[in-house]
C-alpha cells in the first residue's frame, strides 16, 4: 500500500544529501535576513531577554527551574532548556536565538522529507512536500519568531518519533520522541490517533478482522503517555500563571461552537496564505448558519476521505493528520485572546501538504510528462517562497510586526496596545499615545494601556496626569507589581513619598524578581536615609538585570555614602 502509482525515474535519484541541500537552500533564500532582526515585544521578553534565568544560560538552578516553574501558561521544560542553551552559546542578543530557530526549521523540513519517504517510499513527493513546508508563508511566524523555539524543537522531536515509528520495532522509540515533543510544547497530545492512521496507510499494519483488541492494546501506551503529559502540562488548571499572558480558560458552549469555524479559518489560512498576521482576535457568538456551514464543510471533506480510503488513502491520512493535530489549538482550550494563529498550523499543515502533493502526483499528466512534476514543484515553491520572504520582513521589529496586524486585521485593543508599546520603546511618544488611547477606549479596564499612557505623560512633563493614569491602572490591577512600582515612583515626584514607599514595598513583595520595583524602592529608601536596605535593593536589581547603568550608579552612590558615614563615626 505504500506506493499508489509509479514514480518517475528522475525523482528516484534524489537520495543522499541532495534533498537536504535543496531544503536548506530554500530556507536560506527565504530567511537570510532574519538574523538581522530584533526581538519583538510579544512573548520574547518573557521567554528570553527579560527572563533572568534564561539569560543566565544553562546552570543547575536554571535546569531545576525549567522543570518546576509556573511562569508560563503551559509546562514546557525542554523549551526553557533550549533557550538557556542558546543563551549559553550566544548570549541574549537576538541573532543567536533567531539563527537557532531558523536552523531548527530547516532541520524539520529535511526530517519531513526523510520521514515521508520512509513512510511512503516516494522520493519525489516527499521532497516536494518538504520544500513546500520549508517555504510556506504560514510557517514564517514560527521560523522568524525567537520565542517559537518551543515549536521548532517540539516538531524536531515529533518527526524523529515518526521516523522511529516507521520501523517495525520502533513503537517504543517513537513514544520517546513524541513524549519529548510534548515536553517542549504540549500541543501534539493527539499523536496516538495519528499513529493509528499511519498503521492503516502507508504502513499497512491495520488489524485483521477479530484482531482489533490486540491492536488497540498496542496503542494504549501512546494514549497513556499523551494523556499523562497533557494532564500534567496544563498547569493553569491548577495554578494560573501570574503574568501578562492570559490564563487558560475552561471551554464554554460559545467557544465549543466556534471550534469548527476556527478549523475552517485555519484551513483557509493554509490554502490561501495572504494577509497573514501574528494576531487574529478571537470571535465568539458565531451565527448558527456559520457554525452549520463549517460543520458541513468539515464533514464533507471527511466523508470524501473515508469514501476513497481504499483508492486514495493519502486523503484520509492527510485530512486526519490535519484534524487531529489542529484540534487542541482550535479553541477547545484557550491561551490568550485568539483561537486561530499561523503557528498552530506548523505541524497540522503537513497533513494538507500530504493531501495536495500526493493527489497532484496521481494525475495522469504528471505521470506522462517527465519534467512536469519538478517544474510544478519549483514554480509553487517559488511563489510561496516569495510570499514567505515578504512575510518574514514584517518580523524585523515590534513596530513592523504590529503595524502589519493593524493593516490587515480588524482593530482590537491588543493590536493597539502592542503597537503603542512598540512605538513607546522606539521613542515615538505621540504615535504611541494615539495607539494606547485607542486601546484604552476599546478596553477601559486594561491596566497596561493606562500604565503606558502614564509613562508617556511623565516623559512629556505632565506629572499630575501621569499620576491619575497610573492610579486608574491600579484600579484595574490592584496587585500588579509593575503598576504599583510605577505609581509609587510617580507619587514620590508629587511629594507623596510615604505613600509611594508603601506601594513600592508592596510591589517588591508581590514580585521580588521585578528589577524596576527593586530599583525604584532602592531610590526611595536612599532618600529616606535607609541606606542599608537601599543597597540590598540595588544589588538585587543588578542581579536581575546585570550591567544596568542606573542600578550601578545608585549602588556606587549608596556605598560611598555608607562608607562616609562609617568614616565619620570612626
MARBA-750752 format. One line per field, with one value per residue (C-alpha): residue number from 0; chain; y, x, z; residue in one letter. Coordinates in steps of 0.02 Angstrom, whole numbers, plus 50000, padded with zeros to 5 digits. Layout:
! MARBA-750752
n <- c(NUM ...)
chain <- c(A ...)
v <- c(Y ...)
u <- c(X ...)
w <- c(Z ...)
res <- c(A ...)
//
This chain:
! MARBA-750752
n <- c(0 1 2 3 4 5 6 7 8 9 10 11 12 13 14 15 16 17 18 19 20 21 22 23 24 25 26 27 28 29 30 31 32 33 34 35 36 37 38 39 40 41 42 43 44 45 46 47 48 49 50 51 52 53 54 55 56 57 58 59 60 61 62 63 64 65 66 67 68 69 70 71 72 73 74 75 76 77 78 79 80 81 82 83 84 85 86 87 88 89 90 91 92 93 94 95 96 97 98 99 100 101 102 103 104 105 106 107 108 109 110 111 112 113 114 115 116 117 118 119 120 121 122 123 124 125 126 127 128 129 130 131 132 133 134 135 136 137 138 139 140 141 142 143 144 145 146 147 148 149 150 151 152 153 154 155 156 157 158 159 160 161 162 163 164 165 166 167 168 169 170 171 172 173 174 175 176 177 178 179 180 181 182 183 184 185 186 187 188 189 190 191 192 193 194 195 196 197 198 199 200 201 202 203 204 205 206 207 208 209 210 211 212 213 214 215 216 217 218 219 220 221 222 223 224 225 226 227 228 229 230 231 232 233 234 235 236 237 238 239 240 241 242 243 244 245 246 247 248 249 250 251 252 253 254 255 256 257 258 259 260 261 262 263 264 265 266 267 268 269 270 271 272 273 274 275 276 277 278 279 280 281 282 283 284 285 286 287 288 289 290 291 292 293 294 295 296 297 298 299 300 301 302 303 304 305 306 307 308 309 310 311 312 313 314 315 316 317 318 319 320 321 322 323 324 325 326 327 328 329 330 331 332 333 334 335 336 337 338 339 340 341 342 343 344 345 346 347 348 349 350 351 352 353 354 355 356 357 358 359 360 361 362 363 364 365 366 367 368 369 370 371 372 373 374 375 376 377 378 379 380 381 382 383 384 385 386 387 388 389 390 391 392 393 394 395 396 397 398 399 400 401 402 403 404 405 406 407 408 409 410 411 412 413 414 415 416 417 418 419 420 421 422 423 424 425 426 427 428 429 430 431 432 433 434 435 436 437 438 439 440 441 442 443 444 445 446 447 448 449 450 451 452 453 454 455 456 457 458 459 460 461 462 463 464 465 466 467 468 469 470 471 472 473 474 475 476 477 478 479 480 481 482 483 484 485 486 487 488 489 490 491 492 493 494 495 496 497 498 499 500 501 502 503 504 505 506 507 508 509 510 511 512 513 514 515 516 517 518 519 520 521 522 523 524 525 526 527 528 529 530 531 532 533 534 535 536 537 538 539 540 541 542 543 544 545 546 547 548 549 550 551 552 553 554 555 556 557 558 559 560 561 562 563 564 565 566 567 568 569)
chain <- c(A A A A A A A A A A A A A A A A A A A A A A A A A A A A A A A A A A A A A A A A A A A A A A A A A A A A A A A A A A A A A A A A A A A A A A A A A A A A A A A A A A A A A A A A A A A A A A A A A A A A A A A A A A A A A A A A A A A A A A A A A A A A A A A A A A A A A A A A A A A A A A A A A A A A A A A A A A A A A A A A A A A A A A A A A A A A A A A A A A A A A A A A A A A A A A A A A A A A A A A A A A A A A A A A A A A A A A A A A A A A A A A A A A A A A A A A A A A A A A A A A A A A A A A A A A A A A A A A A A A A A A A A A A A A A A A A A A A A A A A A A A A A A A A A A A A A A A A A A A A A A A A A A A A A A A A A A A A A A A A A A A A A A A A A A A A A A A A A A A A A A A A A A A A A A A A A A A A A A A A A A A A A A A A A A A A A A A A A A A A A A A A A A A A A A A A A A A A A A A A A A A A A A A A A A A A A A A A A A A A A A A A A A A A A A A A A A A A A A A A A A A A A A A A A A A A A A A A A A A A A A A A A A A A A A A A A A A A A A A A A A A A A A A A A A A A A A A A A A A A A A A A A A A A A A A A A A A A A A A A A A A A A A A A A A A A A A A A A A A A A A A A A A A A A A A A A A A A A A A A A A A A A A A A A A A)
v <- c(50000 50118 50169 50211 50249 50230 50367 50448 50386 50565 50577 50415 50492 50610 50514 50550 50733 50812 50829 50906 51029 51082 51108 51203 51314 51354 51401 51509 51600 51643 51682 51754 51925 51856 51851 52042 52062 52117 52037 52079 52132 51980 51836 51872 51973 51835 51692 51770 51943 51991 51817 51818 51628 51607 51748 51661 51512 51329 51315 51191 51320 51356 51170 51145 51299 51239 51083 51165 51342 51402 51565 51520 51462 51286 51174 51161 51121 51074 51241 51333 51224 51259 51446 51427 51327 51463 51595 51497 51489 51659 51765 51857 51954 51922 51847 51683 51645 51684 51584 51435 51442 51455 51312 51203 51247 51191 51031 50998 51021 50897 50774 50787 50733 50583 50535 50544 50446 50314 50301 50305 50256 50406 50514 50646 50678 50681 50810 50917 50914 50956 51102 51173 51155 51246 51398 51404 51581 51516 51442 51611 51650 51501 51515 51704 51722 51685 51631 51493 51388 51282 51242 51203 51099 51006 50969 50902 50776 50734 50698 50595 50495 50465 50412 50282 50226 50188 50042 49876 49884 50072 50084 50121 50239 50333 50360 50436 50556 50607 50622 50737 50836 50868 50920 51059 51111 51008 51039 50868 50768 50687 50599 50422 50448 50492 50334 50234 50318 50280 50098 50091 50183 50185 50062 49926 49875 49886 49739 49592 49556 49494 49569 49745 49717 49671 49817 49942 49872 49901 50086 50100 50156 50301 50353 50346 50447 50581 50589 50593 50732 50833 50819 50872 51008 51113 51193 51338 51219 51204 51373 51506 51595 51763 51861 51958 51801 51763 51606 51454 51461 51315 51284 51355 51323 51477 51428 51248 51308 51411 51260 51208 51389 51407 51247 51309 51477 51387 51285 51446 51522 51373 51358 51546 51620 51807 51948 51845 51924 51873 51906 51868 51918 51779 51799 51714 51710 51647 51630 51455 51465 51495 51350 51233 51283 51249 51080 51035 51077 50978 50831 50834 50826 50691 50592 50600 50543 50395 50351 50350 50270 50118 50204 50367 50329 50486 50591 50505 50511 50692 50754 50653 50720 50898 50875 50776 50895 51060 51010 51052 51230 51265 51339 51184 51251 51433 51528 51713 51809 51708 51535 51543 51576 51539 51448 51324 51261 51219 51031 51007 51089 50943 50840 50964 50960 50771 50776 50903 50836 50654 50698 50803 50664 50545 50647 50565 50715 50715 50532 50552 50709 50677 50859 50920 50866 50953 51110 51118 51096 51232 51356 51326 51334 51493 51580 51526 51570 51745 51774 51699 51812 51965 51898 51874 52058 52102 52018 52142 52229 52258 52413 52325 52171 52262 52387 52237 52174 52346 52349 52178 52131 52210 52339 52267 52326 52200 52266 52449 52413 52313 52437 52578 52487 52461 52645 52696 52589 52669 52843 52890 52955 53048 52900 52783 52890 52884 52695 52671 52789 52683 52527 52608 52657 52481 52401 52525 52402 52368 52414 52408 52539 52660 52624 52659 52816 52869 52838 52947 53085 53080 53085 53238 53332 53303 53235 53259 53172 53032 53002 52999 52873 52763 52766 52712 52567 52520 52513 52392 52285 52317 52177 52209 52238 52339 52456 52480 52513 52647 52730 52729 52817 52946 52981 53021 53152 53243 53242 53089 52995 52895 52827 52792 52697 52585 52546 52503 52388 52301 52286 52203 52086 52035 52012 52014 51975 52137 52244 52407 52383 52345 52498 52618 52555 52575 52757 52799 52705 52802 52966 52922 52879 52689 52659 52478 52424 52531 52443 52273 52331 52396 52235 52133 52246 52213 52025 52032 52148 52135 52293 52408 52583 52659 52517 52526 52715 52710 52563 52651 52811 52721 52628 52791 52869 52721 52724 52910 52880 52742 52854 52996 52879 52815)
u <- c(50000 50149 50154 49994 50067 50235 50360 50460 50639 50702 50640 50723 50897 50853 50945 51091 51124 51031 50859 50939 51040 50888 50783 50919 50948 50762 50759 50915 50837 50680 50754 50927 50878 50802 50967 50972 50800 50766 50667 50482 50376 50262 50323 50508 50528 50455 50543 50713 50782 50686 50697 50848 50854 50860 50986 51096 51118 51123 51151 51093 50974 50907 50887 50787 50681 50642 50559 50469 50418 50241 50288 50210 50038 50099 50232 50368 50535 50628 50582 50661 50815 50828 50826 50954 51068 51062 51095 51246 51319 51271 51204 51039 51065 50927 51038 51088 50908 50840 50977 50942 50758 50783 50909 50783 50652 50774 50808 50622 50599 50739 50670 50500 50572 50655 50501 50380 50497 50522 50334 50276 50427 50402 50557 50486 50326 50421 50544 50404 50312 50472 50511 50336 50344 50511 50445 50261 50214 50110 50269 50357 50279 50366 50533 50556 50496 50629 50503 50439 50593 50471 50376 50526 50606 50443 50423 50600 50565 50395 50464 50603 50469 50376 50539 50562 50380 50407 50519 50441 50521 50505 50349 50438 50570 50429 50346 50508 50515 50332 50345 50495 50397 50260 50389 50442 50265 50114 50008 50029 49933 49826 49975 49912 49769 49894 49994 49835 49804 49982 49953 49816 49911 50051 50123 49994 49982 49793 49721 49638 49456 49448 49617 49558 49575 49759 49792 49709 49804 49964 49921 49874 50050 50044 49872 49933 50089 49990 49852 49976 50082 49929 49858 50023 50070 49912 49966 49843 49700 49788 49876 49851 50009 50033 50097 50037 49989 49804 49775 49697 49509 49392 49287 49111 48974 49009 49191 49149 49028 49171 49287 49228 49232 49410 49464 49393 49479 49643 49616 49588 49750 49850 49767 49770 49913 49887 49859 49943 49972 50033 49864 49686 49565 49450 49270 49135 48949 48950 48780 48705 48719 48907 48931 48825 48916 49084 49025 48956 49120 49224 49103 49102 49291 49297 49164 49260 49418 49326 49239 49404 49504 49547 49584 49660 49719 49827 49669 49611 49786 49818 49648 49655 49831 49765 49608 49688 49834 49740 49602 49692 49731 49565 49480 49440 49568 49617 49776 49767 49640 49646 49597 49672 49856 49983 50095 49956 49968 50153 50131 49946 49980 50093 49936 49868 50032 50025 49848 49891 50058 50005 49840 49928 50055 49911 49854 49891 49982 50107 50146 50161 50269 50435 50484 50313 50321 50487 50429 50266 50360 50486 50353 50243 50389 50449 50281 50262 50443 50424 50270 50359 50510 50397 50308 50473 50513 50364 50458 50602 50548 50396 50336 50336 50253 50107 50087 50060 49923 49841 49846 49769 49666 49517 49551 49572 49634 49776 49839 49829 49913 50058 50087 50081 50206 50322 50312 50343 50501 50556 50535 50389 50284 50149 50108 50118 49996 49870 49877 49867 49720 49631 49670 49601 49441 49413 49459 49434 49492 49659 49793 49939 49863 49835 50006 50099 49996 50055 50236 50212 50130 50277 50404 50318 50310 50127 50159 49984 49905 50032 49981 49797 49827 49935 49801 49674 49789 49797 49607 49609 49750 49773 49901 50007 50185 50234 50086 50122 50306 50270 50136 50247 50386 50265 50190 50364 50384 50225 50276 50179 50339 50269 50126 50244 50363 50222 50169 50346 50369 50207 50269 50430 50333 50219 50360 50535 50607 50547 50704 50609 50524 50689 50772 50629 50616 50802 50793 50656 50742 50902 50808 50732 50904 50883 51047 51074 50904 50932 51098 51012 50881 51011 51111 50955 50913 51088 51069 50905 50971 51161 51250 51100 51182 51053 51072 51262 51264 51143 51232 51400 51325 51245 51405 51503 51375 51382 51571 51569 51451 51563 51716 51628 51576 51754)
w <- c(50000 50009 49827 49737 49565 49479 49516 49375 49371 49379 49557 49612 49602 49743 49876 49991 50035 49889 49971 50125 50021 49920 50076 50168 50015 50008 50193 50172 50023 50121 50292 50255 50328 50489 50588 50572 50652 50831 50969 50968 51116 51102 51214 51180 51342 51450 51361 51327 51358 51516 51590 51704 51718 51530 51512 51641 51525 51573 51760 51890 51961 51787 51750 51909 51874 51696 51767 51914 51865 51833 51749 51582 51534 51494 51568 51436 51517 51358 51280 51428 51418 51232 51261 51400 51286 51153 51286 51347 51173 51103 51246 51241 51080 50950 50815 50903 50953 50780 50693 50807 50766 50578 50586 50676 50545 50409 50507 50520 50333 50300 50427 50346 50179 50261 50363 50216 50104 50238 50262 50081 49978 49862 49850 49733 49829 49993 49928 49857 50024 50119 50004 50018 50207 50208 50113 50159 50217 50363 50439 50442 50611 50687 50597 50616 50796 50926 51058 50944 50977 51076 50915 50806 50945 50979 50793 50779 50917 50843 50669 50746 50836 50672 50590 50726 50709 50525 50579 50630 50804 50826 50935 51098 51025 50941 51111 51175 51028 51041 51231 51215 51087 51214 51345 51226 51180 51236 51081 50998 51127 50993 50914 50960 50837 50701 50737 50712 50545 50491 50535 50404 50268 50221 50348 50317 50500 50513 50610 50527 50572 50750 50799 50844 51030 51020 50900 51017 51166 51069 51059 51242 51297 51174 51239 51419 51379 51289 51421 51565 51490 51443 51618 51694 51571 51576 51739 51741 51779 51949 51968 51834 51781 51865 51716 51564 51469 51483 51587 51509 51514 51531 51374 51367 51242 51136 51121 51080 50946 50872 50854 50679 50620 50686 50598 50433 50459 50489 50331 50235 50300 50239 50069 50033 50137 50110 50236 50371 50542 50713 50795 50742 50877 50935 50881 50983 50955 50775 50695 50685 50496 50506 50625 50520 50361 50443 50509 50337 50252 50376 50370 50180 50164 50298 50206 50043 50130 50204 50041 49945 50085 49978 49813 49879 50055 50063 50077 50236 50312 50267 50322 50482 50516 50498 50603 50743 50768 50745 50868 51033 50973 50887 51040 51144 51266 51255 51295 51258 51157 50997 50939 50764 50733 50597 50721 50761 50582 50583 50610 50563 50394 50348 50326 50200 50105 50102 50032 49899 49839 49830 49745 49611 49586 49543 49392 49226 49153 49296 49262 49073 49062 49150 49178 49237 49422 49450 49359 49456 49620 49579 49523 49676 49796 49711 49730 49910 49949 49878 49986 50138 50110 50112 50266 50358 50338 50448 50591 50581 50742 50851 50759 50589 50665 50745 50604 50492 50609 50608 50417 50381 50535 50620 50755 50929 51097 51091 50924 50976 51142 51070 50930 51058 51169 51020 50971 51152 51158 50994 51070 50956 51100 51006 50894 51044 51142 51000 50992 51180 51194 51063 51164 51323 51232 51168 51334 51478 51612 51526 51655 51532 51418 51562 51635 51473 51447 51619 51567 51411 51514 51635 51494 51420 51585 51630 51804 51876 51727 51742 51924 51876 51737 51849 51984 51853 51807 51991 51999 51852 51926 52113 52133 51979 52037 51883 51906 52091 52057 51927 52033 52188 52094 52024 52195 52260 52124 52180 52363 52422 52466 52612 52508 52364 52478 52540 52362 52311 52460 52410 52230 52287 52399 52255 52129 52204 52031 51951 51928 51908 52076 52163 52084 52124 52302 52325 52268 52394 52534 52500 52501 52670 52742 52743 52654 52705 52636 52481 52449 52457 52331 52209 52224 52187 52038 51969 51992 51897 51761 51754 51699 51718 51721 51839 51964 51954 51980 52127 52208 52199 52269 52416 52454 52455 52571 52689 52686 52726 52873 52940 52922 53010 53152 53172)
res <- c(X X X X X X X X X X X X X X X X X X X X X X X X X X X X X X X X X X X X X X X X X X X X X X X X X X X X X X X X X X X X X X X X X X X X X X X X X X X X X X X X X X X X X X X X X X X X X X X X X X X X X X X X X X X X X X X X X X X X X X X X X X X X X X X X X X X X X X X X X X X X X X X X X X X X X X X X X X X X X X X X X X X X X X X X X X X X X X X X X X X X X X X X X X X X X X X X X X X X X X X X X X X X X X X X X X X X X X X X X X X X X X X X X X X X X X X X X X X X X X X X X X X X X X X X X X X X X X X X X X X X X X X X X X X X X X X X X X X X X X X X X X X X X X X X X X X X X X X X X X X X X X X X X X X X X X X X X X X X X X X X X X X X X X X X X X X X X X X X X X X X X X X X X X X X X X X X X X X X X X X X X X X X X X X X X X X X X X X X X X X X X X X X X X X X X X X X X X X X X X X X X X X X X X X X X X X X X X X X X X X X X X X X X X X X X X X X X X X X X X X X X X X X X X X X X X X X X X X X X X X X X X X X X X X X X X X X X X X X X X X X X X X X X X X X X X X X X X X X X X X X X X X X X X X X X X X X X X X X X X X X X X X X X X X X X X X X X X X X X X X X X X X X X X X X X X X X X X X X X X X X X X X X X X X X X X)
//
